[in-house]
Each structure stands twice: as structure tokens, then as C-alpha cells.
Amino acid sequence: MKFKVLSEIEAVGIVPLVVLEDAKQAAPLAHALCDGGIPIAEVTFRTAAAAEAIRNMVKECPDMLVGSGTVHNVDQAWATLDNGGKFVITPGFNPKVVDWCLKHDLAICPGTVTPSDLEQALDFGLEVVKFFPAGAYGGTKTLKALAGPYASIKFVPTGGVNLENLSEYLSLKNVAAVGGSFVPDPKQVKAEDYKGITASCQDILAKVKSIRG
């Protein structure tokens, strides 16, 4: 299942970064993302509401790809799986978390930024990793440089990716998808503007399809 999940994420090209203080917002937000054509949510463990938010999204939209982000330990990975999450994204490369996810058939996209990180990824047989923080570590210039020695790996750059430079990242062959807080817009989430979120997703998805041809 883990490889199928990552392939589905690549097919969409965008990983919405979801930060919720109130898990009650999860269900309507899930519908807003799905209605906008981006049925994916990386619910971050930056708040105490993360696990419940994952559970609510999965219950409300069972066909949606719901997973977790900002995962630092196995307990958070377990909470993801226990609440129906289908993938885990970490800010850095934590071998314990990667190993646990692979053993439990949970898709894992660990944070990488150096060749040493990528060597670990290869040891675990990973084909898709996160590149974070992308902007601070050279952005597309670094990704182009890594394409040669790590041709078998695709990246999900996050951190410094926005609507203005979206095309620069998605135009690269070794970029599977991009992530960022630009979708859903935190202001729209706070205002519970779900129609606005849906409209924004539709616009962003149209841009992604245009970039990818």
C-alpha cells in the first residue's frame, strides 16, 4: 500500500499542509479539499488536535489520503496509523520512524537535505523523500544537483515553496509533488471559509496541471 499512496500523491502534485487547533474543523476542511480536487491532507503534529483531526477526516472522507506531518517519533507514527492515517511525513531523517513505518506498511516520506540523508533513504529502499527546508538549502538549484547521483529518488520539496515559485519546482523531473502552507491558506482555515478553500484548491490544481502539461 505504501508505494501506491506515494504514487497517488505524485499524481496530484500537491500536499496540503494542515495545522488545526480544533479537530472539529477537520471534517468540513476535508470536504473543502476534496471538492477542490486535492483529496490529500498532511495533518501536522504541531498541535494536540492532530490525532483526532486525522480520525475525523478519515471518517468523513474515507477515500481521501490523510496522513501526518511534523512526526518526530514512533508514538506519533503509531497514532497516525491507529487513527486511519495512510502516510507519515517527517521534517528530518529518523531511522527509527522510517523502520517502524516500513514494518507496518505505512507510507513514509522522511525529511532529507544532504547526500548522507539520501544514502540512508537508499538503504531503506525509499524512492520518495521530503526535501526540507527547500528554500533555505538551495531550492531548485540543489535539487538539480542531486538529480545526477540520486536519479532513482524523487522529492517533495517543502519550506519556501509558494505560488510564485511553484512552476520552478514542479517543472523538475525529480520532484514528485510539493508541500506547503499556501494550501490550505491558514487565514481561510481560521475564518472557516471552506468555499474559499475549495476555490483556491481548484485554482492551484489548474496551475499544477498547466505546469505539468
C-alpha positions as CSV (number, residue, x, y, z in Angstrom):
1,M,0.0,0.0,0.0
2,K,2.8,2.4,0.9
3,F,4.0,2.7,-2.7
4,K,0.5,3.2,-4.1
5,V,-0.1,6.1,-1.6
6,L,3.0,7.9,-2.7
7,S,2.1,7.3,-6.4
8,E,-1.3,8.9,-5.8
9,I,0.3,11.9,-4.1
10,E,2.6,12.3,-7.1
11,A,-0.4,12.1,-9.4
12,V,-2.0,15.1,-7.7
13,G,1.3,17.0,-7.2
14,I,0.3,19.0,-4.1
15,V,0.4,18.0,-0.4
16,P,-1.8,20.4,1.6
17,L,-0.2,21.2,5.0
18,V,-2.9,21.2,7.6
19,V,-2.5,22.7,11.1
20,L,-5.6,22.6,13.2
21,E,-6.1,23.8,16.8
22,D,-9.7,22.4,16.8
23,A,-10.3,18.9,15.5
24,K,-13.9,19.9,14.8
25,Q,-12.7,21.8,11.7
26,A,-11.2,18.6,10.2
27,A,-14.4,17.2,8.6
28,P,-15.5,20.4,6.8
29,L,-11.9,21.1,5.7
30,A,-11.6,17.5,4.3
31,H,-14.7,18.1,2.2
32,A,-13.3,21.5,1.0
33,L,-10.1,19.9,-0.1
34,C,-11.8,17.1,-1.9
35,D,-14.3,19.4,-3.6
36,G,-11.3,21.4,-4.7
37,G,-9.7,18.4,-6.4
38,I,-6.9,17.9,-3.9
39,P,-8.0,14.9,-1.7
40,I,-4.9,14.9,0.4
41,A,-4.1,16.2,3.8
42,E,-0.9,16.2,5.8
43,V,-2.1,16.9,9.3
44,T,0.8,18.1,11.3
45,F,1.6,17.1,14.9
46,R,2.2,20.8,15.7
47,T,-1.0,20.8,17.8
48,A,-2.6,18.5,20.3
49,A,-5.6,18.1,17.9
50,A,-3.6,16.2,15.2
51,A,-4.6,12.6,16.0
52,E,-8.3,13.4,16.4
53,A,-8.2,15.6,13.3
54,I,-6.8,12.6,11.3
55,R,-9.5,10.4,12.7
56,N,-12.3,12.9,11.8
57,M,-11.0,13.4,8.2
58,V,-10.7,9.6,7.6
59,K,-14.3,9.0,9.0
60,E,-15.8,11.9,7.0
61,C,-13.9,11.2,3.7
62,P,-12.7,7.6,3.7
63,D,-11.4,7.8,0.1
64,M,-9.2,10.8,1.0
65,L,-5.4,10.4,1.5
66,V,-5.0,11.5,5.1
67,G,-1.6,11.3,6.8
68,S,0.5,13.1,9.3
69,G,3.4,15.6,9.2
70,T,6.0,17.0,11.7
71,V,6.3,13.5,13.0
72,H,9.3,13.2,15.4
73,N,8.8,9.8,17.0
74,V,7.3,6.3,16.7
75,D,4.4,7.2,19.0
76,Q,3.2,9.8,16.6
77,A,3.6,7.4,13.7
78,W,1.6,4.9,15.7
79,A,-1.1,7.5,16.4
80,T,-1.3,8.2,12.6
81,L,-1.9,4.5,11.8
82,D,-4.2,3.9,14.8
83,N,-6.5,6.8,13.6
84,G,-6.6,5.6,10.0
85,G,-3.8,7.7,8.5
86,K,-2.1,6.4,5.4
87,F,1.2,8.2,5.3
88,V,3.8,9.9,7.5
89,I,6.0,12.8,6.6
90,T,8.9,13.8,8.9
91,P,11.0,17.0,8.9
92,G,14.2,15.1,9.3
93,F,15.5,11.6,8.7
94,N,14.7,9.5,11.8
95,P,15.7,5.9,11.1
96,K,13.5,4.5,13.9
97,V,10.4,6.2,12.5
98,V,11.3,5.0,8.9
99,D,11.9,1.5,10.0
100,W,8.7,1.3,12.0
101,C,6.6,2.7,9.2
102,L,8.0,0.2,6.7
103,K,7.4,-2.7,9.0
104,H,3.8,-1.6,9.5
105,D,3.2,-1.0,5.8
106,L,2.7,2.8,6.4
107,A,3.9,5.1,3.6
108,I,6.8,7.2,4.9
109,C,8.3,10.3,3.3
110,P,11.2,11.3,5.5
111,G,12.9,14.7,5.5
112,T,16.2,14.9,3.8
113,V,18.6,17.7,2.9
114,T,22.1,16.2,2.4
115,P,23.6,13.3,0.4
116,S,24.1,11.5,3.7
117,D,20.3,11.6,4.3
118,L,19.8,10.3,0.8
119,E,22.2,7.4,1.4
120,Q,20.1,6.4,4.4
121,A,17.0,6.6,2.2
122,L,18.5,4.3,-0.3
123,D,19.5,1.8,2.4
124,F,15.8,1.6,3.4
125,G,14.7,1.2,-0.2
126,L,12.9,4.5,-0.4
127,E,12.1,6.2,-3.7
128,V,10.3,9.4,-2.5
129,V,11.6,11.7,0.2
130,K,10.9,15.2,1.5
131,F,13.4,18.0,0.8
132,F,13.1,20.4,3.7
133,P,13.6,23.3,4.2
134,A,13.9,23.6,0.5
135,G,14.3,27.3,0.2
136,A,17.0,27.5,2.8
137,Y,19.0,24.7,1.3
138,G,19.3,25.9,-2.3
139,G,15.8,25.1,-3.7
140,T,15.7,24.0,-7.3
141,K,19.5,24.5,-7.7
142,T,20.2,21.9,-5.1
143,L,17.5,19.5,-6.5
144,K,19.1,19.8,-9.9
145,A,22.5,18.9,-8.5
146,L,21.1,15.9,-6.6
147,A,19.3,14.5,-9.7
148,G,22.6,13.1,-11.1
149,P,23.9,10.9,-8.3
150,Y,20.4,10.2,-6.9
151,A,18.5,9.6,-10.1
152,S,16.3,7.0,-8.5
153,I,14.9,9.3,-5.9
154,K,12.1,11.8,-6.2
155,F,11.5,14.7,-3.8
156,V,8.6,16.5,-2.2
157,P,10.1,20.0,-1.5
158,T,8.6,21.9,1.4
159,G,9.6,25.1,3.1
160,G,9.9,28.2,0.9
161,V,7.7,26.7,-1.8
162,N,4.8,29.0,-2.8
163,L,2.5,30.0,-5.6
164,E,5.2,32.3,-7.1
165,N,7.9,29.6,-7.5
166,L,5.6,26.6,-7.9
167,S,6.4,26.2,-11.5
168,E,10.2,26.2,-10.8
169,Y,9.8,23.1,-8.6
170,L,7.1,21.2,-10.4
171,S,9.0,21.5,-13.7
172,L,11.8,19.4,-12.3
173,K,11.6,15.7,-13.2
174,N,12.8,14.6,-9.8
175,V,10.0,16.5,-8.0
176,A,7.1,14.2,-7.2
177,A,4.9,16.8,-5.5
178,V,5.3,20.0,-3.4
179,G,4.0,20.8,0.0
180,G,3.4,24.0,1.9
181,S,1.2,26.1,4.0
182,F,-0.1,28.0,1.0
183,V,-2.8,25.3,0.7
184,P,-5.0,25.5,2.6
185,D,-4.5,29.2,3.3
186,P,-4.2,29.5,7.1
187,K,-6.3,32.6,7.0
188,Q,-9.1,30.8,5.2
189,V,-8.9,27.9,7.7
190,K,-9.1,30.3,10.7
191,A,-12.1,32.0,9.1
192,E,-13.7,28.7,8.3
193,D,-14.0,29.9,4.7
194,Y,-14.5,26.4,3.2
195,K,-15.9,27.6,-0.1
196,G,-12.9,29.9,-0.4
197,I,-10.6,26.9,0.3
198,T,-12.3,24.8,-2.4
199,A,-12.0,27.7,-4.9
200,S,-8.3,28.2,-4.1
201,C,-7.6,24.4,-4.5
202,Q,-9.3,24.4,-7.9
203,D,-7.1,27.4,-9.0
204,I,-3.9,25.8,-7.7
205,L,-4.7,22.4,-9.2
206,A,-5.3,24.1,-12.6
207,K,-1.9,25.7,-12.3
208,V,-0.3,22.4,-11.5
209,K,-1.9,20.7,-14.5
210,S,-0.7,23.6,-16.7
211,I,2.8,23.3,-15.4
212,R,3.0,19.6,-15.9
213,G,1.3,19.8,-19.3
